[in-house]
Amino acid sequence: MGQDIFEITINGIKLIVIFLLMVQAVPILVWVERRGSAFIQNRLGPNRVGPLGLMQLLADAVKFLNKEDFLPRKAVRALFYTAPVYALIPGVIAYCAIPLGTPLQIEAFEMAGKMWGPYTFAMQGFDIGVGIVFILGISSLAAYTILMAGWGSGNKFSLMGALRASAQIISYELALGLSIVGVIMLYGTFNLTDMVLAQQGPMSFSFMGNQVVIPWLPNWGLFYQPLGFILFFAATFAESNRLPFDLAEGEAELVAGFHTEYGGFKMLMFFIGEYAHMMIAAGLVTTFFFGGYLVPGFTPAEIREFVAQNLASTPNGISAITSVIHLLAYFVKFALFLWFFIHVRWTLPRFRYDQLMDLGWKTMLPWALFNTILTAVVIYVAYNFA
Amino acid sequence: MPLGGVLFLTIFIALFGTLLIFLARAMGGDQTRNQTGVKFDPYECGIPGQEKKDTKVSVKFYLTAILFILFDIEIIFMYPWAITFRDFIEAGAGTAVGLSMLIFLLIFIFGLFWEIKSKALEWD
């Protein structure tokens, strides 16, 4: 985590801050979801508690805290209590591996009679070389949460919901994993920061010996991998159990799926886990296809230059303001994708289970294969026939 | 070393979640000891619960899991290839590496179509 006690402390605080931000984002997202769905359906939604109903989330939290702790007679106590706590872990850890901004550089300084630094703090929880593999591996551990909750509740609906959900998650894991192969081929790296940096500047690539530059388009992965983007984004909907893929909790058949027996704060923790997966999906789509934290039209070096001339004079200040600008750019893109998730949920109806499985195995998997082969052929042609 | 961070965050979240559960129990009341009455039956839509816990489930789920493992391993094998493909092309070995991957992909595609044809993916 770091070289000395200062760096370790800052990195630890950074992890906790990211975690608390994710937990805090959930009530706001729930509010956006409820208000948004209300406007989509020509209703008003929560608007009584506080301005615009924003305090609704505080009222909800108090209500959740005051729910009695309930354990059904046939439940397996250990699994029933572990599942909601475990639901928080994979989502948050995977999200911490996504870069959120340019690194913060701090010059050497003197404190308590000793020289410290210079330091570089990455704007992400952990800077992992094999970022994609790490995120895929950790986030698919969430399937265990669902199975633990489903088995631990000792209820038929829970068990069936859990089985459905886990079968759905692993089926779309294939399309998800395969649609990224094209992205990996494009950037030639597993590291998410390198991927983001490969997307700076205007769109330019060399094709069959000619250097092609399109100055009015950013150099984003979307324009190289449109099919990969569609497949990846659709698969993440299934991975995070959102409509139109929320077969795990089809109310008409399964009451509420794997969390039928849960209530109060334990239920809320499953919610946080689900929203964490939505955030991972939005963050990964931003990183792979929409330039991550880059501001379209400006490279980080240009923004740094602009900040140095106009906004700050000390090196620490320049670095901090540059990081904040990129952080804001990232969150704008991120919020747009989160809104897209919510909009789709209130627009599309749910699939039937066999249609869901057919879509995953017979449609998306072959298309992802096609995307891989196509990308490989194009890269091969672009390099070899000069 | 990111592993230290991962461990630290895992422990922190586990403690946080446990604390929330105990806080909710302290404020809302404990209903986990004396489980008598219909309230503690497994949820059912108004009729007395009949089922045992080992409800029989479709074998299709098991089959899906097995097929998933097969295909997932094949996809994982493609990752190291994908990351080095451009380097191989630049070193002049692109044709050999590309063709060997094509053979692997043909086996993959054959497996997928055989699986579809043998109706292993039909849900009724």
Chai-1 contact restraints between the chains, C-beta under 6 A:
chainA,res_idxA,chainB,res_idxB,connection_type,confidence,min_distance_angstrom,max_distance_angstrom,comment,restraint_id
A,M1,B,G4,contact,1.0,0.0,6.0,A-B,restraint_1
A,M1,B,G5,contact,1.0,0.0,6.0,A-B,restraint_2
A,L15,B,G5,contact,1.0,0.0,6.0,A-B,restraint_3
A,L15,B,L9,contact,1.0,0.0,6.0,A-B,restraint_4
A,L65,B,A24,contact,1.0,0.0,6.0,A-B,restraint_5
A,L65,B,M27,contact,1.0,0.0,6.0,A-B,restraint_6
A,N66,B,M27,contact,1.0,0.0,6.0,A-B,restraint_7
A,N66,B,G28,contact,1.0,0.0,6.0,A-B,restraint_8
A,K67,B,G28,contact,1.0,0.0,6.0,A-B,restraint_9
A,E68,B,G28,contact,1.0,0.0,6.0,A-B,restraint_10
A,E68,B,G29,contact,1.0,0.0,6.0,A-B,restraint_11
A,E68,B,Q31,contact,1.0,0.0,6.0,A-B,restraint_12
A,D69,B,R25,contact,1.0,0.0,6.0,A-B,restraint_13
A,D69,B,D30,contact,1.0,0.0,6.0,A-B,restraint_14
A,D69,B,Q31,contact,1.0,0.0,6.0,A-B,restraint_15
A,D69,B,T32,contact,1.0,0.0,6.0,A-B,restraint_16
A,F70,B,Q31,contact,1.0,0.0,6.0,A-B,restraint_17
A,L71,B,T32,contact,1.0,0.0,6.0,A-B,restraint_18
A,P72,B,F40,contact,1.0,0.0,6.0,A-B,restraint_19
A,P72,B,P42,contact,1.0,0.0,6.0,A-B,restraint_20
A,R73,B,Q35,contact,1.0,0.0,6.0,A-B,restraint_21
A,R73,B,F40,contact,1.0,0.0,6.0,A-B,restraint_22
A,K74,B,P42,contact,1.0,0.0,6.0,A-B,restraint_23
A,V85,B,A14,contact,1.0,0.0,6.0,A-B,restraint_24
A,V85,B,G17,contact,1.0,0.0,6.0,A-B,restraint_25
A,V85,B,T18,contact,1.0,0.0,6.0,A-B,restraint_26
A,L88,B,I13,contact,1.0,0.0,6.0,A-B,restraint_27
A,L88,B,G17,contact,1.0,0.0,6.0,A-B,restraint_28
A,I89,B,T10,contact,1.0,0.0,6.0,A-B,restraint_29
A,I89,B,I13,contact,1.0,0.0,6.0,A-B,restraint_30
A,V92,B,I13,contact,1.0,0.0,6.0,A-B,restraint_31
A,I93,B,L9,contact,1.0,0.0,6.0,A-B,restraint_32
A,F126,B,P2,contact,1.0,0.0,6.0,A-B,restraint_33
A,F126,B,G5,contact,1.0,0.0,6.0,A-B,restraint_34
A,I128,B,P2,contact,1.0,0.0,6.0,A-B,restraint_35
A,G154,B,P42,contact,1.0,0.0,6.0,A-B,restraint_36
A,G154,B,K53,contact,1.0,0.0,6.0,A-B,restraint_37
A,N155,B,P42,contact,1.0,0.0,6.0,A-B,restraint_38
A,N155,B,Y43,contact,1.0,0.0,6.0,A-B,restraint_39
A,K156,B,E51,contact,1.0,0.0,6.0,A-B,restraint_40
A,K156,B,T55,contact,1.0,0.0,6.0,A-B,restraint_41
A,L159,B,T55,contact,1.0,0.0,6.0,A-B,restraint_42
A,L163,B,V57,contact,1.0,0.0,6.0,A-B,restraint_43
A,L163,B,F61,contact,1.0,0.0,6.0,A-B,restraint_44
A,A167,B,F61,contact,1.0,0.0,6.0,A-B,restraint_45
A,A167,B,T64,contact,1.0,0.0,6.0,A-B,restraint_46
A,I170,B,F68,contact,1.0,0.0,6.0,A-B,restraint_47
A,L174,B,F71,contact,1.0,0.0,6.0,A-B,restraint_48
A,G177,B,I75,contact,1.0,0.0,6.0,A-B,restraint_49
A,L178,B,I75,contact,1.0,0.0,6.0,A-B,restraint_50
A,V181,B,M78,contact,1.0,0.0,6.0,A-B,restraint_51
A,V181,B,A82,contact,1.0,0.0,6.0,A-B,restraint_52
A,I184,B,A82,contact,1.0,0.0,6.0,A-B,restraint_53
A,I184,B,I83,contact,1.0,0.0,6.0,A-B,restraint_54
A,M185,B,A82,contact,1.0,0.0,6.0,A-B,restraint_55
A,M185,B,F85,contact,1.0,0.0,6.0,A-B,restraint_56
A,G188,B,R86,contact,1.0,0.0,6.0,A-B,restraint_57
A,T260,B,Y43,contact,1.0,0.0,6.0,A-B,restraint_58
A,G264,B,A24,contact,1.0,0.0,6.0,A-B,restraint_59
A,F265,B,L20,contact,1.0,0.0,6.0,A-B,restraint_60
A,F265,B,A24,contact,1.0,0.0,6.0,A-B,restraint_61
A,D354,B,W123,contact,1.0,0.0,6.0,A-B,restraint_62
A,M357,B,W123,contact,1.0,0.0,6.0,A-B,restraint_63
A,W361,B,L121,contact,1.0,0.0,6.0,A-B,restraint_64
A,Y380,B,G94,contact,1.0,0.0,6.0,A-B,restraint_65
A,Y380,B,G98,contact,1.0,0.0,6.0,A-B,restraint_66
A,Y383,B,I89,contact,1.0,0.0,6.0,A-B,restraint_67
